[in-house]
Amino acid sequence: MLDNERFDLIQKNGFGIIQNKKWFSYGIDAVLLSHFAEIKDGDRIMDMGTGTGIIPLLLSLNHQVDKIYGIEKQDQVADMAHRSVKKNKLEDTIEIIKADVLELKNKFDAGSFDVIVSNPPYFKKGNALINNGSVKAQSRHETSGDLEDFIKTAALLLKNKGCFYMVHRPMRLVDIIYYCRKHNLEPKTLQYVYPHCDKPPNILLIKCVKNGNHELKHKENLYVYDNNRDYTPQIREIYRNLKIDVF
């Protein structure tokens, strides 16, 4: 463990993740995406923009997958994710690769993945003044690869009929649909997440299929908090389904 790091339990049996209290901790976005993604035994999976590696950890905890590659461009964050994988003794299943999304076409064969998941930076380049040297800023803002780069890369690396799952903000929905169709990733399922019943949605989950047929379905809306500011039964059930018993 390095300065400012802590080990946060996911399960009481010791399974957990290393995080840096000065940077960012994984949030409900990653939990929801891990639950939303439909994984089959033996799938070869990539998580683009893995951060501290929470999504590969949760997927490996809940599925018998062949291999999960976690892609992270920031050195310190990739190192932290790698150490979490090692601490949980998952080196045979999860591999953390330090790379930018723009480099992936040179590192992996086209059409070689069954599933790609992504929790990419939400904010467009130029949307706010940021310190590009900040770990937190680079995790939240597009700095090199933008939304289209994530989608285009996923389309290239997925097998025919492979699935792309992404969590993002509703304000980017038009861009998401446009870029997905442009790169032959057909939107198939959409789900909105509301922080509270009287607030607008602030998270969306989307599933796309490479060269899929044109048909978009909406899943039941999710509500995170009830009137007492506690997690709703919907959210508690998701945590239980993911075998998260410490949060």
HUKADA-V726331 format. One record per helix or strand. SS is the DSSP state (hx for helix, st for strand). FROM is the first residue (numbers start at 1). TO is the last residue. Records with the same first field share a line. If there is no record, write none. Layout:
BEGIN
SS = FROM-TO / FROM-TO
END
This chain:
BEGIN
st = 5-9 / 16-20 / 24-24 / 44-48 / 67-72 / 94-98 / 113-118 / 123-123 / 141-141 / 158-168 / 185-194 / 201-210 / 217-218 / 222-223 / 225-225 / 231-231
hx = 28-36 / 54-62 / 75-87 / 101-106 / 135-140 / 147-157 / 170-182 / 233-241
END
